[in-house]
């Protein structure tokens, strides 16, 4: 009877442990991973290196302007022409004749001036624009050509994002006479001292773009024209890698060869697959954006999610973490109990 009571007491204690663990780990203690929202996934996809391009589709050599700057639509001119303003001031009430006149070049390439109306100035230098303005007022409004001094108050610019192996990656405004790859690299401080091996130019982050080798680790092999909105990625020299950690069989860092393209299913397979006992169903991927900010995203990796996982592209530098959830912690605790011999049917050393 004593032996039976002791065995019953031992099994009762075992059941108490199991129920306690189940309540703590399976009953809501701990947070369930939350799948990333579409907006979070979009931000995650924009971060990190751009996908490799299959081939260079076009290379348009830039025509780098030389000589004085030529006006383009969007430029803002500041015109100092006091004699003109004095002559037409009657048509402009409450105007100080000494104030400069500001005029923006419109899409048609013209500026609108007091009294004379539109004057064509696109694709001319500042001195040529001054001459056209003098001609517009003389002799219709003035007997002699008036003095006119024009300066550029504001350049029309377009934004280019430069990432990768440059000294100061970021978003830059380029003037019309700077719309080429080499000028963009100069804005970003040039290639880092360690050198680079390739330049990728993507327009609006679409697949359409060009891939250029870097000569002597510092200069692109060609100088394509930019139109605005492009993302320029400079690929560093040396091996590229990604890492897989957490509940996988072979965690570690893995090479990401140039031209390769890996998805989530592939990299989990390279890490030996997920733990067979714990069967994790969530993965968190960490990557950095152009500013160095960490951008994570959570995806499901259960048996029913293979198709979706195959569409998740892994980029060089990504850190893939198969993390614990309440479910995996519960399964881990149950596995530990089994290994510890606490289930019914295990042997106990009970004194007779």
Buried (B, 14 or more C-beta within 10 A) or exposed (E): EEEEEBEEEBBEEBEEBBEEBEEBBBEEEBEEBEEBEEEBBEBBBBBBBBBBBEEBEEBEEBEEBEEEBBBBBBBBBBBBBBBBBBBBBEEBEEBEBEEBBEBBBBEEBBBEBBBBEBBBBBEBBBEBBBBBBBEBBBEEBBEEBBEBEBEBBEBBBBEBBBBBBBEEBBEBEBBBBBBBBBBBBEBBEBBBEEBBBBBBBBBEBEEEBBBBEBEEBEBBEBBBBBEBEBBBBBBBBEEBEBBBBBBBEEBEEBEBEEEEEBBBBBBBBBBEEBBEEBBBBBBBBBBBBBEEEEBBBBBEBEEEBEEBBEEBBBBBBBBBBBBBBBBBBBBBBBEEBEEEEBEEEEEEEEEE
